[in-house]
Amino acid sequence: MSAKMHFDREAQEYFDSLPKFIQESVMQGNQDICSKEELMQCAKNLMNQNSNPSQHA
């Protein structure tokens, strides 16, 4: 796990509510996530990447 997890209570509750594959991606990422807002943005980005495969022109 390379991400530094310093979640406050709200962020931890949100993290616990995420799908397991998103939790794993967050934990394997390189982000230093401290707040619920940062975690929400990271999770949103991961979900968008997962639902929209790269389109190469």
BAKOL-632645 format. One record per residue: x, y, z of N, C-alpha, C, O in turn; residue in one letter. Coordinates in steps of 0.2 Angstrom, whole numbers, always signed. Example, Ala and Ser with C-alpha at 12.3 -4.5 7.8 and 13.67 -1.06 7.14 Angstrom:
# BAKOL-632645
nX:+66	nY:-28	nZ:+39	caX:+62	caY:-22	caZ:+39	cX:+66	cY:-16	cZ:+39	oX:+71	oY:-17	oZ:+42	aa:A
nX:+64	nY:-11	nZ:+35	caX:+68	caY:-5	caZ:+36	cX:+64	cY:+0	cZ:+39	oX:+67	oY:+6	oZ:+40	aa:S
***
This chain:
# BAKOL-632645
nX:+4	nY:-6	nZ:+0	caX:+0	caY:+0	caZ:+0	cX:+4	cY:+6	cZ:+0	oX:+8	oY:+7	oZ:+5	aa:M
nX:+4	nY:+10	nZ:-5	caX:+9	caY:+16	caZ:-6	cX:+5	cY:+22	cZ:-4	oX:+9	oY:+27	oZ:-2	aa:S
nX:-1	nY:+22	nZ:-4	caX:-5	caY:+29	caZ:-2	cX:-4	cY:+29	cZ:+5	oX:-5	oY:+25	oZ:+9	aa:A
nX:-4	nY:+36	nZ:+8	caX:-4	caY:+37	caZ:+15	cX:-11	cY:+38	cZ:+17	oX:-14	oY:+43	oZ:+15	aa:K
nX:-14	nY:+34	nZ:+21	caX:-21	caY:+35	caZ:+23	cX:-21	cY:+38	cZ:+30	oX:-19	oY:+35	oZ:+35	aa:M
nX:-23	nY:+44	nZ:+30	caX:-24	caY:+48	caZ:+37	cX:-31	cY:+50	cZ:+37	oX:-32	oY:+56	oZ:+37	aa:H
nX:-36	nY:+46	nZ:+36	caX:-43	caY:+48	caZ:+36	cX:-46	cY:+50	cZ:+42	oX:-44	oY:+47	oZ:+48	aa:F
nX:-50	nY:+56	nZ:+42	caX:-53	caY:+57	caZ:+48	cX:-60	cY:+53	cZ:+48	oX:-60	oY:+49	oZ:+44	aa:D
nX:-64	nY:+54	nZ:+53	caX:-69	caY:+49	caZ:+54	cX:-74	cY:+49	cZ:+48	oX:-76	oY:+44	oZ:+45	aa:R
nX:-76	nY:+55	nZ:+45	caX:-80	caY:+55	caZ:+39	cX:-77	cY:+52	cZ:+33	oX:-81	oY:+48	oZ:+30	aa:E
nX:-71	nY:+53	nZ:+32	caX:-68	caY:+50	caZ:+26	cX:-67	cY:+43	cZ:+27	oX:-68	oY:+39	oZ:+22	aa:A
nX:-66	nY:+40	nZ:+33	caX:-66	caY:+33	caZ:+34	cX:-73	cY:+30	cZ:+33	oX:-73	oY:+24	oZ:+30	aa:Q
nX:-78	nY:+33	nZ:+35	caX:-85	caY:+31	caZ:+34	cX:-86	cY:+30	cZ:+27	oX:-89	oY:+25	oZ:+24	aa:E
nX:-84	nY:+36	nZ:+23	caX:-85	caY:+36	caZ:+16	cX:-81	cY:+30	cZ:+12	oX:-84	oY:+27	oZ:+8	aa:Y
nX:-75	nY:+29	nZ:+14	caX:-71	caY:+24	caZ:+12	cX:-74	cY:+17	cZ:+13	oX:-74	oY:+13	oZ:+8	aa:F
nX:-76	nY:+16	nZ:+19	caX:-79	caY:+10	caZ:+20	cX:-85	cY:+8	cZ:+16	oX:-87	oY:+2	oZ:+15	aa:D
nX:-89	nY:+14	nZ:+13	caX:-95	caY:+13	caZ:+9	cX:-93	cY:+11	cZ:+2	oX:-98	oY:+10	oZ:-2	aa:S
nX:-87	nY:+13	nZ:+0	caX:-85	caY:+12	caZ:-7	cX:-85	cY:+4	cZ:-9	oX:-83	oY:+0	oZ:-5	aa:L
nX:-86	nY:+3	nZ:-15	caX:-84	caY:-4	caZ:-18	cX:-77	cY:-6	cZ:-16	oX:-73	oY:-2	oZ:-16	aa:P
nX:-76	nY:-13	nZ:-15	caX:-70	caY:-15	caZ:-13	cX:-64	cY:-14	cZ:-19	oX:-59	oY:-12	oZ:-17	aa:K
nX:-66	nY:-14	nZ:-25	caX:-61	caY:-12	caZ:-30	cX:-59	cY:-5	cZ:-30	oX:-53	oY:-4	oZ:-32	aa:F
nX:-63	nY:-1	nZ:-28	caX:-61	caY:+6	caZ:-27	cX:-57	cY:+7	cZ:-21	oX:-52	oY:+11	oZ:-21	aa:I
nX:-59	nY:+4	nZ:-16	caX:-55	caY:+4	caZ:-10	cX:-48	cY:+2	cZ:-11	oX:-43	oY:+5	oZ:-9	aa:Q
nX:-47	nY:-4	nZ:-15	caX:-41	caY:-7	caZ:-16	cX:-37	cY:-2	cZ:-21	oX:-31	oY:-1	oZ:-20	aa:E
nX:-40	nY:+1	nZ:-26	caX:-36	caY:+6	caZ:-30	cX:-34	cY:+12	cZ:-26	oX:-28	oY:+15	oZ:-27	aa:S
nX:-38	nY:+15	nZ:-21	caX:-36	caY:+20	caZ:-17	cX:-30	cY:+18	cZ:-13	oX:-25	oY:+22	oZ:-13	aa:V
nX:-30	nY:+12	nZ:-10	caX:-25	caY:+10	caZ:-6	cX:-18	cY:+9	cZ:-10	oX:-13	oY:+10	oZ:-7	aa:M
nX:-19	nY:+7	nZ:-16	caX:-13	caY:+6	caZ:-20	cX:-10	cY:+12	cZ:-24	oX:-5	oY:+12	oZ:-27	aa:Q
nX:-14	nY:+18	nZ:-23	caX:-12	caY:+24	caZ:-27	cX:-7	cY:+27	cZ:-23	oX:-4	oY:+25	oZ:-18	aa:G
nX:-4	nY:+33	nZ:-26	caX:+1	caY:+37	caZ:-24	cX:-1	cY:+43	cZ:-20	oX:+3	oY:+47	oZ:-18	aa:N
nX:-8	nY:+44	nZ:-20	caX:-11	caY:+50	caZ:-17	cX:-10	cY:+50	cZ:-9	oX:-10	oY:+45	oZ:-6	aa:Q
nX:-9	nY:+56	nZ:-6	caX:-9	caY:+57	caZ:+1	cX:-16	cY:+60	cZ:+2	oX:-17	oY:+66	oZ:+2	aa:D
nX:-21	nY:+56	nZ:+4	caX:-28	caY:+58	caZ:+5	cX:-29	cY:+58	cZ:+12	oX:-28	oY:+54	oZ:+16	aa:I
nX:-32	nY:+64	nZ:+14	caX:-33	caY:+66	caZ:+21	cX:-40	cY:+67	cZ:+23	oX:-43	oY:+66	oZ:+28	aa:C
nX:-44	nY:+70	nZ:+18	caX:-50	caY:+73	caZ:+19	cX:-55	cY:+69	cZ:+15	oX:-54	oY:+65	oZ:+10	aa:S
nX:-62	nY:+69	nZ:+17	caX:-67	caY:+66	caZ:+14	cX:-68	cY:+69	cZ:+7	oX:-69	oY:+65	oZ:+2	aa:K
nX:-67	nY:+75	nZ:+6	caX:-67	caY:+78	caZ:-1	cX:-62	cY:+75	cZ:-5	oX:-63	oY:+74	oZ:-11	aa:E
nX:-56	nY:+75	nZ:-3	caX:-50	caY:+72	caZ:-7	cX:-52	cY:+65	cZ:-9	oX:-51	oY:+63	oZ:-15	aa:E
nX:-54	nY:+61	nZ:-4	caX:-56	caY:+54	caZ:-5	cX:-62	cY:+53	cZ:-10	oX:-62	oY:+49	oZ:-15	aa:L
nX:-67	nY:+58	nZ:-10	caX:-72	caY:+58	caZ:-15	cX:-70	cY:+59	cZ:-22	oX:-72	oY:+56	oZ:-26	aa:M
nX:-65	nY:+64	nZ:-22	caX:-63	caY:+66	caZ:-29	cX:-59	cY:+60	cZ:-32	oX:-60	oY:+58	oZ:-38	aa:Q
nX:-55	nY:+57	nZ:-28	caX:-51	caY:+51	caZ:-30	cX:-55	cY:+45	cZ:-32	oX:-54	oY:+43	oZ:-37	aa:C
nX:-60	nY:+44	nZ:-28	caX:-65	caY:+38	caZ:-30	cX:-69	cY:+40	cZ:-36	oX:-70	oY:+36	oZ:-40	aa:A
nX:-71	nY:+46	nZ:-37	caX:-74	caY:+48	caZ:-43	cX:-70	cY:+47	cZ:-49	oX:-72	oY:+45	oZ:-54	aa:K
nX:-64	nY:+49	nZ:-49	caX:-59	caY:+48	caZ:-54	cX:-58	cY:+41	cZ:-56	oX:-58	oY:+39	oZ:-62	aa:N
nX:-57	nY:+37	nZ:-51	caX:-57	caY:+30	caZ:-52	cX:-63	cY:+27	cZ:-55	oX:-62	oY:+22	oZ:-59	aa:L
nX:-69	nY:+29	nZ:-53	caX:-75	caY:+26	caZ:-56	cX:-76	cY:+28	cZ:-63	oX:-78	oY:+24	oZ:-67	aa:M
nX:-74	nY:+34	nZ:-64	caX:-74	caY:+37	caZ:-71	cX:-69	cY:+33	cZ:-76	oX:-71	oY:+31	oZ:-81	aa:N
nX:-63	nY:+32	nZ:-73	caX:-58	caY:+28	caZ:-77	cX:-61	cY:+21	cZ:-78	oX:-60	oY:+18	oZ:-84	aa:Q
nX:-64	nY:+18	nZ:-73	caX:-67	caY:+11	caZ:-74	cX:-72	cY:+11	cZ:-79	oX:-73	oY:+5	oZ:-82	aa:N
nX:-77	nY:+16	nZ:-79	caX:-83	caY:+15	caZ:-83	cX:-82	cY:+18	cZ:-90	oX:-86	oY:+17	oZ:-95	aa:S
nX:-76	nY:+22	nZ:-91	caX:-75	caY:+25	caZ:-98	cX:-68	cY:+22	cZ:-100	oX:-63	oY:+26	oZ:-98	aa:N
nX:-67	nY:+17	nZ:-103	caX:-61	caY:+14	caZ:-105	cX:-57	cY:+19	cZ:-110	oX:-61	oY:+23	oZ:-113	aa:P
nX:-51	nY:+20	nZ:-110	caX:-47	caY:+24	caZ:-114	cX:-49	cY:+24	cZ:-121	oX:-49	oY:+18	oZ:-124	aa:S
nX:-50	nY:+29	nZ:-124	caX:-52	caY:+30	caZ:-131	cX:-46	cY:+32	cZ:-135	oX:-44	oY:+38	oZ:-134	aa:Q
nX:-43	nY:+28	nZ:-139	caX:-37	caY:+30	caZ:-143	cX:-39	cY:+32	cZ:-150	oX:-42	oY:+28	oZ:-153	aa:H
nX:-37	nY:+38	nZ:-152	caX:-39	caY:+40	caZ:-159	cX:-34	cY:+38	cZ:-164	oX:-34	oY:+39	oZ:-170	aa:A
***
